[in-house]
Amino acid sequence: MLDVLLTASVSFIITFLAIPVILQVAEQKKLYDIPDERKVHTRPVASLGGVGIFGGFLLASLLSIQGYLNPEFQYFFAAAVVIFFLGLKDDLMILSATKKFIGQIIAASILIHLGGIRLDSMFGLFGFGEVTEGFGLALSYLTIIVVINSFNLIDGVDGLASSLGILTMLVFGAYFFAVDQQAYALLSFSMAGSLVAFLIFNHHPAKIFMGDSGSLMIGLVNAILVIKFINVANAHDVAIPIPSAVAVGFGILIVPLLDTLRVFSIRIFNGRSPFTPDRNHVHHLLLDRGLGHAAVTFTCVGINIGFILLAWFGRSLGPNYLLLIMLSLSFTGFGILYYRKPRRTMVIAKRVNGATELKTASKVVTLTKEAQAADNN
């Protein structure tokens, strides 16, 4: 327990001290994320919070996790570095969906082929047990890619992605601590500590955004933890076996995961790339119904907690029945959101000279003195 507390404290302190420095650099260099017609913020905000999250998480993990006892973690950190720099470049200069996808495939391949993070069984889901090697590899890649993108896509409201990340890290960390998987518990709580520190600066109105470097990192760590959770919870010699671990793992990540699968399906059905941005995410639907940033965050976190409790107490039902119940409740909720008419809103955007042209080349825009003065007026 002391190791867990120390790890969370170290990651918290490093991130808490790093964020003000990042804000100062962003202010000096005038590096901001400029709002557009799809985004919900109305003023330029620095979007490099992922740098502070990554720094606190990585340093705390390296100090606490014993690499010689857990050799697979060197590959976890290698994949994390790939994802971090992929996200950082996307924060500074817009990357195409193809390049982002290739980078995610590289990180997933490191986890699967070198780190041993893979699914070789469906553990009773849809009646399947052990699967072939090819199907297992495809399932592992799909799981990792979807989970990575789920936190990237849910990061659209102040405090939402970080709050959901804290929740999932605490749940996975508590389980791994209970079953004596110390290294994975430390990995979970180191990320949780960094996210708590970041949330201090990210609650509405946010002083800083985590950007893709932060949201993709949360997704990567969750991908590692959920696959490890499914494999460990189904082991015969584990202290706390969970018969419906696949459905329970889905329940832990249900808000970002189901929203991503839903949005991807709608885009593909409409003949568009699944990575095409739009305003069809659950947080957009809630905002359009009149909720504020804080209310959207509390609503999504509360719903996620409810599904975690449902998954835990319903684990004896089996993965198929439990998953069916969760999906039925989820799509009923989405149906209610679509049925309720959104409020009419008027958005007044301040035009900044040169912002439109700069936006086509960069997500983080350097504001001129004239542009900054125009924004302050």
Secondary structure, DSSP 8 states (H G I E B T S, - for coil): -HHHHHHHHHHHHHHHHHHHHHHHHHHHHTEEE---SS-S--S-BB--HHHHHHHHHHHHHHHHS-TTT-TTHHHHHHHHHHHHHHHHHHHHS---HHHHHHHHHHHHHIIIIIS-----B-TTGGG--B--HHHHHHHHHHHHHHHHHHHHHH--STTHHHHHHHHHHHHHHHHHHHTT-HHHHHHHHHHHHHHHHHHHHHSSS-SB--HHHHHHHHHHHHHHHHHHHHHHHT-TT-SS--TTHHHHHHHHTHHHHHHHHHHHHHHHHTTS-TT---S-SHHHHHHHTT--HHHHHHHHHHHHHHHHHHHHHTGGG-HHHHHHHHHHHHHHHHHHHHHS------------TTHHHHHTT-SEEE--HHHHHHHH-
